[in-house]
Amino acid sequence: MALLHILHELGLHSLHNSPRDTKILILQRFIRFFAFGGSTIVLALYLHAISISDAQIGLFMSLTLVGDVISFALTLLADGVGRKIVLGGGAMLMVMSGVVFAVTGNFWCLLAASVFGVISPNGREIGPFSAIEESTLAHLTKPEIRSDIFAWYVVIGSAGNALGKLATGWVVQKLQSRERWSPVRSYQAVFLAYAGLGFLNLLLTCTLSSRVELHGHDEQKDSDDESESLISGIDTDSNHEMTSKEKRSLLPKISKESRIVLLKLCLLFALDSLASGLVPASLVTYFFNLKFKLHEGDLGTLFFVAGILSSVSSLVAVSLSRRIGLIRTMVFTHLPSAIALCLIPIPSSLSGAIFFLLLRSSLASMDIAPKAAFLSVVVQPGERTAVMGFISVVRTFSQSCGPVITGVLAQSGRFWVTFVVAGSLKATYDLGLLTGFRGHKTEMDRAERTASRQEVEE
């Protein structure tokens, strides 16, 4: 009984009983994040090795993030042209970018491959994947276990990211020390592997069933009931009865009530994302390399440990969110991580900087699964993909402003300022989220309790 209780608390029972498509989507996330993690370790180092200045590196990162607007267009069309098609297209963009980075060191070719392809400068999601996958997981999963599925979606992605960093760091170091490869050649080998992983994701996309599409099967009744409870004043029948013309529309419609929620979320997420853009993972690794002279293998190990801590803490967030609600879980775990971020550049010793980095990593991802679960229930089912895609692009645009600022500060010898400013912005975001959405948390908990009670009665 104790074991079953533990499995239930960790959400493993929910994951085990999830549909095949859910498992494939989570596997794709693992592979994608393994690739993202590996490229993050070497991206800034690669650009530095081909004689690009710090200011240009920052500009490069910013323009790469701006290019993610292409993902917004793909996300808007996903429910109309097909989610599998768009996910497959995103995987092909990964392949294209990896190949270009592997065969040329020309700055303009690399920039084009980053802007029009899929290269993650921060180790996090980029491209159309997240919005489509989260929307799909939401309609494949019952509301009462949705937090569990999203938590494992985040955890397994974080684990892939951590393993990618560890493997890449040590492989690159061994290639340089034992095989006598030049830094540039070893970095390009990483991007060739990146392209291969993108192709593997393309093959997995082909194995998904038609149930991943918006109209591949009927939405679960609980999902419809949930929307009624969370967005007051909306007539359920008018929300979920769509004409055949609307079903064929490529561009989704977003209700007035959802637009109000969307505006508030965009303002807050823009603030948080600007802070994230100031300290993307690739530039944080560059900071540790510059200040403490850490080699690729040591960087890989350090960020592997940080990734594992991030993965484990995401599981704790599942149990915590059941007890105090999604919003409070997001805020009370993210706020201490923001403070730790401010303190990373303060110590003059490597051990002190590592302590604050790992403290931040152990808390920073605890809000991701609750955030995804929250977004999935504050808008109507038919709007999820478009809303999540819009939020994703708003966050990307805000984030894109950060690296260019960091690059200028790094070149002028004030790299540390970016950490302090980023932590302060994230703390402001947390307080704004708590103030603006406490009422939504109460409504959400009430809806979840009602859904659970109805399930028991049936």
C-alpha positions in Angstrom: 0.0 0.0 0.0 2.8 2.4 0.8 4.4 1.7 -2.6 1.1 2.4 -4.3 0.8 5.6 -2.4 4.2 6.7 -3.5 3.5 5.8 -7.1 0.3 7.9 -6.9 2.0 10.9 -5.3 4.7 10.8 -8.0 2.2 10.4 -10.8 3.8 7.2 -12.1 0.5 5.4 -12.1 -1.0 8.1 -14.4 1.9 8.0 -16.7 1.8 4.2 -17.0 -1.9 4.3 -17.8 -1.6 7.1 -20.3 -2.4 6.5 -24.1 0.4 5.4 -26.5 0.4 8.8 -28.1 1.1 10.5 -24.8 4.2 8.3 -24.3 5.4 9.0 -27.8 5.1 12.8 -27.3 7.0 12.5 -24.0 9.7 10.4 -25.7 10.1 13.0 -28.4 10.5 15.7 -25.8 13.3 13.6 -24.2 15.2 13.2 -27.5 14.7 16.9 -28.5 15.9 18.2 -25.1 18.9 15.8 -25.3 19.8 17.6 -28.5 19.1 21.1 -27.1 21.2 20.4 -24.0 24.1 19.2 -26.0 24.1 22.1 -28.4 23.8 24.6 -25.5 27.1 23.5 -24.0 29.0 24.3 -27.1 27.0 27.0 -28.9 28.6 30.1 -27.4 32.0 28.4 -27.3 31.7 27.5 -30.9 30.9 31.1 -31.9 33.8 32.3 -29.8 36.1 29.7 -31.4 35.3 31.1 -34.9 36.3 34.6 -33.7 32.9 36.2 -33.1 33.0 38.9 -30.4 30.9 38.7 -27.2 28.6 41.5 -28.4 28.0 39.7 -31.7 27.4 36.4 -29.8 24.7 38.2 -27.8 23.2 39.6 -31.0 23.3 36.2 -32.6 21.4 34.7 -29.6 18.8 37.5 -29.8 18.2 37.1 -33.5 17.9 33.3 -33.1 15.1 33.8 -30.6 13.4 36.4 -32.8 13.3 33.7 -35.5 11.0 31.7 -33.4 8.1 33.9 -34.7 8.0 31.3 -37.5 6.9 28.9 -34.9 3.9 31.1 -34.0 2.7 30.9 -37.6 3.1 27.1 -37.6 1.3 26.8 -34.2 -1.7 28.9 -35.5 -2.0 26.6 -38.4 -1.4 23.3 -36.5 -5.1 22.6 -35.7 -6.1 23.4 -39.2 -3.5 21.7 -41.3 -2.7 18.9 -38.8 -0.6 18.7 -35.7 1.5 15.8 -37.0 2.4 17.8 -40.1 3.6 20.8 -38.1 5.5 18.6 -35.6 7.2 16.9 -38.5 8.1 20.2 -40.1 9.6 21.3 -36.9 11.8 18.2 -36.8 12.9 18.9 -40.3 14.0 22.4 -39.3 16.1 20.8 -36.5 17.8 18.6 -39.1 18.5 21.5 -41.4 20.0 23.7 -38.7 22.2 20.9 -37.4 23.6 20.1 -40.8 24.4 23.8 -41.6 26.2 24.2 -38.2 28.1 20.9 -38.9 29.4 21.9 -42.3 30.2 25.6 -42.2 31.6 28.2 -39.9 30.3 31.2 -41.9 28.6 33.6 -39.5 25.8 34.6 -41.9 25.0 31.0 -42.8 24.9 30.0 -39.2 22.6 33.0 -38.4 20.2 32.1 -41.2 20.1 28.5 -40.0 19.4 29.7 -36.5 16.7 32.2 -37.4 14.8 30.0 -40.0 15.6 26.7 -38.4 15.5 25.3 -34.8 18.6 25.9 -32.6 18.1 26.5 -28.9 20.4 29.1 -27.4 19.2 28.5 -23.8 18.6 24.7 -23.7 14.9 25.3 -23.4 12.1 24.8 -25.9 12.2 26.6 -29.2 10.1 25.9 -32.3 6.4 24.9 -32.5 6.7 21.7 -30.4 5.8 22.8 -26.9 2.5 24.6 -27.7 1.3 21.7 -29.9 2.4 19.0 -27.5 0.9 20.6 -24.4 -2.4 21.2 -26.2 -2.4 17.6 -27.4 -1.6 16.2 -24.0 -4.4 18.3 -22.5 -7.1 16.8 -24.7 -5.6 13.2 -24.4 -5.7 13.4 -20.6 -8.4 13.7 -17.9 -8.3 16.9 -15.8 -7.7 15.0 -12.5 -4.4 13.5 -13.7 -3.3 16.2 -16.1 -0.9 17.7 -13.5 0.8 14.3 -13.3 1.3 14.0 -17.0 2.6 17.5 -17.4 5.0 16.9 -14.5 6.5 13.9 -16.2 6.5 15.7 -19.5 8.7 18.3 -17.9 10.8 15.9 -15.8 11.7 13.6 -18.7 12.5 16.6 -20.9 14.8 18.0 -18.1 16.5 14.6 -17.7 17.2 14.6 -21.5 18.6 18.1 -21.3 20.9 17.1 -18.4 22.1 14.0 -20.1 22.7 15.8 -23.3 24.9 18.3 -21.5 26.8 15.6 -19.7 27.4 13.5 -22.8 28.4 16.4 -25.0 30.8 18.0 -22.5 32.8 14.8 -22.0 32.7 13.7 -25.6 34.0 17.1 -26.8 36.7 17.1 -24.2 37.8 13.5 -25.1 37.8 14.4 -28.9 40.1 17.3 -28.2 42.4 15.7 -25.7 42.7 12.1 -27.1 41.8 12.4 -30.7 43.5 15.8 -31.1 40.5 17.3 -32.8 40.4 21.1 -33.0 37.7 22.8 -30.9 35.8 23.9 -34.0 35.8 20.3 -35.4 34.6 18.8 -32.2 31.8 21.4 -31.8 30.7 20.7 -35.4 30.5 17.0 -34.6 28.0 17.9 -31.9 25.7 19.6 -34.4 25.9 16.7 -36.8 24.5 14.5 -33.9 21.9 17.2 -33.3 20.7 16.8 -36.9 20.5 13.0 -36.4 18.3 13.4 -33.3 16.0 15.7 -35.2 15.6 13.0 -37.9 14.8 10.5 -35.2 12.0 12.8 -33.9 10.7 13.0 -37.4 10.3 9.2 -37.6 8.5 9.2 -34.2 6.1 11.8 -35.4 5.0 9.5 -38.2 4.0 6.9 -35.6 1.5 9.2 -33.9 -2.2 8.3 -34.4 -5.0 10.5 -35.6 -6.1 11.0 -32.0 -3.5 13.7 -31.6 -5.4 15.9 -33.9 -7.9 18.4 -32.6 -10.8 16.7 -34.4 -9.2 13.2 -34.4 -11.6 12.2 -31.6 -14.2 13.8 -29.4 -12.9 15.8 -26.5 -13.4 14.2 -23.1 -16.5 15.3 -21.3 -14.5 16.3 -18.3 -12.4 18.8 -20.3 -15.6 20.5 -21.4 -17.0 20.6 -17.9 -13.7 22.0 -16.7 -13.9 24.9 -19.1 -17.4 25.7 -17.9 -16.3 25.9 -14.3 -13.2 28.0 -15.0 -14.5 30.7 -17.4 -17.6 32.1 -15.9 -20.3 33.5 -18.0 -19.7 31.3 -21.0 -22.5 29.1 -22.3 -21.2 25.6 -22.6 -23.2 24.7 -25.6 -22.1 27.7 -27.6 -18.5 27.0 -26.7 -18.3 23.4 -27.8 -20.8 23.2 -30.6 -18.9 24.1 -33.8 -20.3 24.3 -37.2 -18.6 22.3 -40.0 -17.3 25.5 -41.4 -15.6 26.5 -38.1 -14.1 23.0 -37.9 -12.5 23.4 -41.3 -11.1 26.9 -40.5 -7.3 27.0 -40.4 -7.2 29.9 -38.0 -8.8 29.4 -34.5 -11.1 32.0 -32.8 -10.3 33.2 -29.3 -13.2 34.2 -27.1 -13.4 37.6 -25.4 -13.0 36.1 -21.9 -9.9 34.2 -23.0 -8.4 37.3 -24.6 -8.5 39.1 -21.2 -6.8 36.2 -19.5 -4.3 36.0 -22.4 -3.4 39.7 -22.1 -2.6 39.4 -18.4 -0.6 36.3 -18.9 1.4 37.8 -21.8 2.4 40.9 -19.7 3.7 38.7 -16.9 5.4 36.1 -19.1 7.0 38.9 -21.1 8.7 40.1 -17.9 9.8 36.7 -16.9 11.1 35.9 -20.3 13.1 39.1 -20.6 14.9 38.0 -17.4 15.5 34.5 -18.9 16.9 36.0 -22.0 19.5 37.9 -20.0 20.9 34.6 -18.7 20.3 31.8 -21.4 22.1 28.6 -20.5 24.6 28.9 -23.3 25.8 32.3 -21.9 25.8 31.0 -18.4 28.2 28.2 -19.5 30.2 30.9 -21.2 30.3 32.9 -18.0 31.6 29.9 -16.0 34.2 29.3 -18.7 35.4 32.9 -18.7 35.5 33.5 -15.0 36.6 30.1 -13.7 38.2 28.5 -16.8 36.1 25.4 -16.7 36.6 23.0 -19.6 33.7 21.4 -21.6 33.7 18.1 -19.5 33.5 20.0 -16.3 30.8 22.3 -17.7 28.9 19.2 -18.8 29.0 17.6 -15.4 28.0 20.8 -13.6 25.0 21.4 -15.8 24.1 17.7 -15.7 23.8 17.9 -11.9 21.8 21.1 -12.3 19.5 19.4 -14.7 19.0 16.3 -12.5 18.1 18.6 -9.6 15.7 20.4 -11.8 14.1 17.1 -12.9 13.7 15.8 -9.3 12.2 19.0 -8.0 9.6 18.9 -10.8 8.2 15.7 -9.3 7.9 17.4 -5.9 5.9 20.2 -7.5 3.2 17.7 -8.5 2.4 16.7 -4.9 2.8 20.3 -3.7 0.4 21.7 -6.3 -2.3 19.3 -5.0 -2.0 20.7 -1.6 -1.6 24.5 -2.1 -2.8 25.0 -5.7 -1.1 25.7 -8.9 -0.5 29.4 -8.6 1.0 29.2 -5.1 3.2 26.4 -6.2 4.5 28.4 -9.1 5.2 31.5 -7.0 6.6 30.0 -3.8 9.1 27.8 -5.7 10.1 30.3 -8.4 10.7 33.3 -6.1 13.6 31.7 -4.1 15.2 30.6 -7.4 15.1 34.3 -8.6 16.9 35.4 -5.5 19.5 32.6 -6.0 20.0 33.8 -9.6 20.9 37.3 -8.4 23.6 35.8 -6.2 25.4 33.6 -8.7 28.0 36.1 -9.8 28.7 37.5 -6.3 31.1 34.8 -4.9 34.7 35.0 -6.0 35.1 31.3 -5.5 33.9 28.6 -7.9 32.3 26.6 -5.0 30.2 29.6 -4.0 29.0 30.3 -7.6 28.2 26.6 -8.0 26.1 26.6 -4.8 23.8 29.4 -6.0 23.6 27.9 -9.5 22.5 24.5 -8.1 20.1 26.1 -5.6 18.5 28.0 -8.5 18.3 24.9 -10.6 16.7 22.9 -7.8 13.8 25.4 -7.7 13.6 27.1 -11.0 11.7 24.3 -12.9 9.2 23.5 -10.2 6.8 26.0 -11.7 6.8 24.6 -15.3 4.4 21.7 -14.9 1.9 23.7 -12.8 2.2 26.5 -15.3 1.4 24.1 -18.2 -1.5 22.7 -16.2 -2.8 26.1 -15.4 -2.6 27.3 -19.0 -4.5 24.2 -20.1 -7.6 25.0 -18.0 -7.9 28.8 -18.2 -8.9 28.8 -21.9 -11.3 26.7 -23.9 -10.1 23.4 -25.4 -10.4 24.6 -29.0 -8.3 27.6 -28.1 -5.4 25.9 -26.3 -3.0 25.4 -29.2 -3.4 29.0 -30.5 -3.2 30.6 -27.0 -0.2 28.5 -26.0 1.5 29.3 -29.3 0.8 33.1 -28.9 2.1 33.1 -25.3 5.2 31.2 -26.5 6.0 33.8 -29.2 5.4 36.7 -26.8 7.8 35.0 -24.4 10.3 34.5 -27.2 10.2 38.1 -28.4 10.8 39.3 -24.8 13.5 36.8 -24.3 15.2 37.8 -27.5 15.9 41.3 -26.1 18.1 39.8 -23.3 21.1 38.2 -25.0 22.1 41.3 -26.9 22.2 43.2 -23.7 24.2 40.5 -22.0 26.7 40.4 -24.9 27.3 44.2 -24.6 27.7 43.9 -20.8 30.0 40.9 -21.1 32.2 42.7 -23.6 32.5 45.7 -21.3 33.4 43.5 -18.3 30.1 43.8 -16.5 28.7 40.3 -17.1 27.6 40.0 -13.4 25.0 42.8 -13.8 22.8 40.6 -16.0 22.3 38.0 -13.2 21.2 40.7 -10.7 18.8 42.3 -13.1 17.4 39.0 -14.3 16.7 37.8 -10.8 15.0 41.1 -9.9 12.7 40.9 -12.9 11.8 37.3 -12.1 10.9 38.2 -8.5 8.6 41.0 -9.9 7.0 38.5 -12.2 6.3 36.1 -9.3 4.6 38.8 -7.1 2.5 39.9 -10.1 1.4 36.4 -10.8 0.4 35.8 -7.2 -1.5 39.1 -7.1 -3.3 38.8 -10.5 -4.3 35.1 -10.4 -5.1 34.0 -6.9 -8.8 34.0 -7.8 -8.2 31.6 -10.7 -6.4 29.2 -8.4 -9.5 29.0 -6.1 -11.8 28.4 -9.1 -9.5 25.8 -10.5 -9.3 23.8 -7.2 -13.1 23.9 -6.9 -13.5 22.6 -10.5 -11.0 19.8 -9.9 -12.7 18.8 -6.7 -16.1 18.7 -8.5 -14.7 16.6 -11.3 -13.1 14.1 -8.9 -16.4 13.9 -6.9 -18.4 13.2 -10.0 -16.0 10.5 -11.1 -16.4 8.8 -7.7 -20.2 9.0 -7.8 -20.2 7.4 -11.3 
